[in-house]
């Protein structure tokens, strides 16, 4: 058990929270004019709105402020808000729901990106499948070599034809009688 301001707490976390609230109460008492009902009402209302106190230490201080305000005729009792008391289980449930909500949001975002990236990969495979004959950076060198080999083969064939033709012409010119030139 952990003791803070005359209260026993089962967990160190709750005791630490109570210690922080006790320090806050001490600070408020030292720095606030406790004889000014309007200032006390504004302080009380702000503490309740922002839910600053959760442990018995802070709630007992709120109860003191509430009693002071009820006893003071300058503040109407109808405007004094009741002190909200939250059961620890409800806070834990709300915290768990909030945590689950965060994980759900992260899961949805992750799922979205997984689907998008999967579609991109499938699209890439589709493009590769349907454009198999086109030149890419991967087969560029082979395509270029094949092109020049075909070109060289074509040139060799033409050269061979020219040599054959030249040989035919030379044979034909040898068979012709020589004419005298003047």
Secondary structure as the mmCIF struct_conf table of DSSP 4:
data_model
#
loop_
_struct_conf.conf_type_id
_struct_conf.id
_struct_conf.beg_label_comp_id
_struct_conf.beg_label_asym_id
_struct_conf.beg_label_seq_id
_struct_conf.end_label_comp_id
_struct_conf.end_label_asym_id
_struct_conf.end_label_seq_id
STRN STRN1 UNK A 2 UNK A 4
TURN_TY1_P TURN_TY1_P1 UNK A 5 UNK A 6
STRN STRN2 UNK A 7 UNK A 9
BEND BEND1 UNK A 10 UNK A 11
HELX_RH_AL_P HELX_RH_AL_P1 UNK A 12 UNK A 31
BEND BEND2 UNK A 32 UNK A 32
TURN_TY1_P TURN_TY1_P2 UNK A 34 UNK A 35
HELX_RH_AL_P HELX_RH_AL_P2 UNK A 37 UNK A 49
TURN_TY1_P TURN_TY1_P3 UNK A 50 UNK A 51
BEND BEND3 UNK A 55 UNK A 55
HELX_RH_AL_P HELX_RH_AL_P3 UNK A 56 UNK A 71
TURN_TY1_P TURN_TY1_P4 UNK A 73 UNK A 74
BEND BEND4 UNK A 75 UNK A 75
HELX_RH_3T_P HELX_RH_3T_P1 UNK A 77 UNK A 79
BEND BEND5 UNK A 80 UNK A 80
HELX_LH_PP_P HELX_LH_PP_P1 UNK A 81 UNK A 84
HELX_RH_AL_P HELX_RH_AL_P4 UNK A 88 UNK A 130
TURN_TY1_P TURN_TY1_P5 UNK A 131 UNK A 133
BEND BEND6 UNK A 134 UNK A 134
TURN_TY1_P TURN_TY1_P6 UNK A 137 UNK A 139
HELX_RH_AL_P HELX_RH_AL_P5 UNK A 140 UNK A 175
BEND BEND7 UNK A 176 UNK A 176
HELX_LH_PP_P HELX_LH_PP_P2 UNK A 177 UNK A 178
#
